[in-house]
Amino acid sequence: QGQLVESGGGSVEAGGSLRLSCSGPDYLFGRASWAWFRQAPGKGREGVAVIGPGGRDTDYADSVKGRFTISRDVDKNTLTLQMNNLKPEDSGTYYCAADRSEYRCSYLLTVPDAFDKWGQGTLVTVSS
């Protein structure tokens, strides 16, 4: 109960696409902000995209704007990250996270410690 589970990671060549999914419990969807973070070996956890509780507010890291899209399906309790035109620097372990505070998306994108629910991560590898 309360567990977040990611799927959809894999290996692709630069320019390719991947679609990550995260499933979670009923009580969180529609009541929490959701985010995708990533972590490359030897680096800190980086915010990639955030979507607010209402599903309308979103924010993205500058490095992924125009290439990644975050969305959620409340009926299916699923968070999605569509990643297009992938680059080698997008490689890393991707984590979904949920936060029930009312912080703005722009703030949450930069503060992983604000999130109290995390998935186990899914690995994305982009080759050049």
C-alpha positions as CSV (number, residue, x, y, z in Angstrom):
1,Q,0.0,0.0,0.0
2,G,1.3,3.4,-1.0
3,Q,3.9,2.0,-3.3
4,L,4.9,3.7,-6.5
5,V,6.1,1.5,-9.3
6,E,7.8,2.7,-12.4
7,S,8.1,0.9,-15.8
8,G,9.1,1.6,-19.3
9,G,12.9,2.2,-19.0
10,G,15.3,0.7,-21.5
11,S,18.1,1.4,-24.0
12,V,17.6,3.5,-27.1
13,E,19.8,5.3,-29.5
14,A,20.0,9.1,-29.5
15,G,17.0,10.6,-31.2
16,G,14.7,7.8,-30.1
17,S,11.8,7.8,-27.7
18,L,10.7,6.1,-24.5
19,R,7.6,6.3,-22.5
20,L,7.8,5.8,-18.7
21,S,4.9,5.0,-16.5
22,C,4.3,5.1,-12.8
23,S,1.4,3.5,-11.0
24,G,0.4,4.5,-7.5
25,P,-2.4,4.2,-4.9
26,D,-5.9,5.7,-5.4
27,Y,-5.6,8.1,-2.5
28,L,-2.7,10.0,-4.0
29,F,-3.9,10.6,-7.6
30,G,-5.8,13.8,-7.8
31,R,-4.5,14.9,-4.4
32,A,-0.8,15.2,-4.9
33,S,1.7,16.8,-7.1
34,W,3.7,14.2,-9.1
35,A,7.1,14.4,-10.5
36,W,9.9,12.6,-12.4
37,F,13.4,12.9,-11.2
38,R,16.5,11.3,-12.6
39,Q,19.9,10.5,-11.3
40,A,23.0,9.7,-13.3
41,P,25.9,7.8,-11.8
42,G,28.0,10.1,-9.5
43,K,25.5,12.9,-9.7
44,G,22.6,14.2,-7.6
45,R,19.0,13.7,-8.2
46,E,17.7,16.1,-10.8
47,G,14.1,17.3,-11.3
48,V,12.8,16.5,-14.8
49,A,9.1,17.3,-14.8
50,V,6.3,18.1,-12.3
51,I,2.5,18.1,-12.6
52,G,0.2,19.7,-10.0
53,P,-2.7,18.0,-8.3
54,G,-5.2,19.5,-10.7
55,G,-3.3,18.1,-13.7
56,R,-3.1,21.5,-15.4
57,D,0.1,23.0,-13.9
58,T,3.4,21.6,-15.1
59,D,7.0,22.5,-15.1
60,Y,10.0,21.1,-16.8
61,A,13.8,21.3,-16.5
62,D,15.2,23.5,-19.2
63,S,17.2,20.6,-20.6
64,V,14.0,18.6,-21.5
65,K,11.5,21.4,-22.5
66,G,10.0,20.7,-25.9
67,R,11.1,17.0,-25.7
68,F,9.5,15.5,-22.6
69,T,5.8,15.6,-21.6
70,I,4.4,14.7,-18.2
71,S,0.8,13.6,-17.9
72,R,-1.4,11.6,-15.6
73,D,-4.5,9.5,-15.8
74,V,-6.5,9.7,-12.6
75,D,-8.9,7.0,-13.6
76,K,-6.0,4.6,-14.2
77,N,-3.8,5.9,-11.3
78,T,-0.9,6.3,-13.8
79,L,1.7,9.0,-14.2
80,T,3.5,9.1,-17.6
81,L,6.6,10.7,-19.0
82,Q,6.8,10.7,-22.8
83,M,10.4,11.3,-23.8
84,N,11.2,12.2,-27.4
85,N,14.5,13.1,-29.2
86,L,16.5,11.5,-26.4
87,K,20.1,12.5,-25.9
88,P,22.9,10.6,-24.2
89,E,22.8,13.1,-21.3
90,D,19.3,12.0,-20.6
91,S,20.6,8.6,-19.4
92,G,20.1,7.7,-15.7
93,T,17.7,6.2,-13.3
94,Y,14.3,7.8,-13.4
95,Y,12.1,8.0,-10.3
96,C,8.6,9.0,-9.9
97,A,7.6,10.8,-6.8
98,A,4.4,12.2,-5.1
99,D,4.0,15.1,-2.7
100,R,0.8,16.2,-0.9
101,S,1.9,19.7,0.0
102,E,0.7,22.7,-2.0
103,Y,4.0,23.9,-3.2
104,R,4.2,25.3,-6.7
105,C,5.5,23.1,-9.4
106,S,8.5,25.3,-10.1
107,Y,9.6,24.9,-6.5
108,L,9.0,21.1,-6.3
109,L,11.1,20.6,-9.4
110,T,14.1,21.8,-7.5
111,V,13.4,20.2,-4.1
112,P,13.4,16.4,-4.2
113,D,13.3,16.3,-0.4
114,A,9.8,17.8,-0.5
115,F,8.5,14.5,-1.9
116,D,7.6,11.7,0.6
117,K,6.6,9.0,-1.8
118,W,9.1,7.5,-4.2
119,G,9.3,4.6,-6.7
120,Q,12.2,2.2,-7.0
121,G,13.5,3.7,-10.3
122,T,13.7,2.6,-13.8
123,L,16.9,2.8,-15.9
124,V,17.1,4.8,-19.1
125,T,20.2,4.4,-21.3
126,V,20.7,6.5,-24.4
127,S,23.6,5.7,-26.7
128,S,25.2,8.1,-29.1
